[in-house]
Amino acid sequence: MGRGRVQLKRIENKINRQVTFSKRRSGLLKKAHEISVLCDADVGLSMERILERYERYSYAERQLKAPDLESPGSWTLEHAKLKARMEVLQTNQRHYIGEELDSLSMKELQNLEHQLDVSLKHIRTRKNQLMNESISELQKKDKALQEQNNLLAKKIKEKEKVLAQTTEWEQQNHDLNSSCFDLTQPLIFLNVSYDCKKAA
């Protein structure tokens, strides 16, 4: 039975918050990349690539417009812009771990919730895949152990059969020896009677 919808609110325990963030981050990044590719849209989670692309284009544009880019003022302005963008990126990351949600609108919260649900489904799918692989591996080991067990049982039966044959053979030899011992008396008797005839 599936769990109900998770109520989105800030996780108060710092360790639980960090664990949740670590678990969900990779799924979010993957889904953001997929949305970006499928919809040809820039998604906030892939900010590093967006910033990198922005830097390339803005650098090329600045080269065309103003050749004197080495002035300290332009670098200070660029640093301020990058710092602002990094703050936005960090804020987005905090949103994804359930922090600082007060500033988000209902639509933004719904989008965030949808992204987290999709990521959770992806995580569960991967977990189920790993569990199925583990079960399959255990079934293979069980089959190998069953085959080994059958082989050992067969060897034990063969040894028991050989032992039974040996016991039977020894019993027959013993019986034969006993009957030979009993036959010695009549043979002596015959020899004696033979001698009697010869003497007569």
HELIX and SHEET records of a PDB file:
HELIX    1   1 LYS A   14  CYS A   39  1                                  26    
HELIX    2   2 GLY A   44  SER A   46  5                                   3    
HELIX    3   3 MET A   47  LYS A   65  1                                  19    
HELIX    4   4 PRO A   72  TYR A   96  1                                  25    
HELIX    5   5 MET A  106  ALA A  199  1                                  94    
END                                                                             
